Every structure is written in C-alpha cells, then in structure tokens.
Amino acid sequence: MKRPLQVPLWHANVAAWALGLAALMQGCAVTAPKTTMSELQQQVADTERAFAKTMADRDLAAFGRFLSEETVFFSGPTPLHGKQAVIDWWSRFYSKPQAPFSWAPKEVEVLASGTLALSSGPVHDPAGKLVGTFTSIWRLEAPNTWRIVFDKGNDVCDCPKP
C-alpha cells in the first residue's frame, strides 16, 4: 500500500506566501495613465507648430523629420508620393533666406483611437496676408511621434464681397 504524499509544512507556507505576494503585486501594478483627447490634440498642435518652425528656421532637414516614409503631399501638378519626393519638391521653399510663407494650426481633431489626427489652419505670406489654408493628416508612428501622411494646401479666394 502506498503512503499518501506528505508535503512538508514549510512548502505549504512558501506556496501560500507566494500566492499572497502575487495577488498583492497584481493589485499594486502601475499602469501608465491614458492620454486624454485634449492632450493628444495639444501634441498634434505642438507638432504642427514645430513643423512650421522648420520653414521659419530655413531647416529642410528638420522638415523631413516630420514626414512619414509613405507621405503624400498634394503639391505641384501631381501628388508627391514618399518622403524624398516631398523633400525634393519642397526644397525650393527653403532655398532663399526669407521664408515665402508661414502657417499655424487653427483646428486639430484626433480619432478616438489616438493614432490619427487632422490639423488645419491659415497660410500667410511674409507680409502677414492670408494666402491659403492647409490640411494635414498626422499618424502616431511611435510614442509622442506624429508624422504627416497626407498634406494639402488650398488658395483662398481674394474675391470681392457681394
């Protein structure tokens, strides 16, 4: 006849202690606080302003760091596909000492997922005259790293008021 398995008392105590510690640790687990919608909107607005500053600073290399590898810009006669194509086209705007235009976000919206955002706002000439508007679509590509995936500028009508 086999003897029943007997577990030394200290094994049972260690097992109970380990289970209790695991339960305690589970209750104390720290999770990063979820970013709020207004914080995400602020991130995108700040990123847009930093992007615009590359024009004021005449820094084409910095401009390129805000572009997604698969970005599409509606500049020129046909859409520009890819980061390098956009940098090549936009280099003309960075070649002279004075920036030919400036822009700033007026509106920012972020999807509930927090991974895609739209920014839009006015474009001004060096004298401050409103000459256009822009719309940019930003994608969160890494924590706190938003990059442009789509961008389109539009002229404004300098039409007489009816």
Secondary structure, DSSP 8 states (H G I E B T S, - for coil): --------HHHHHHHHHHHHHHHHHHHH--------HHHHHHHHHHHHHHHHHHHHTT-HHHHHHTEEEEEEEE-SSS-EESHHHHHHHHHHHHSSSS-S-EE--SEEEE-TTSSEEEEEEEEE-TT--EEEEEEEEEEEEETTEEEEEEEEEEE-------
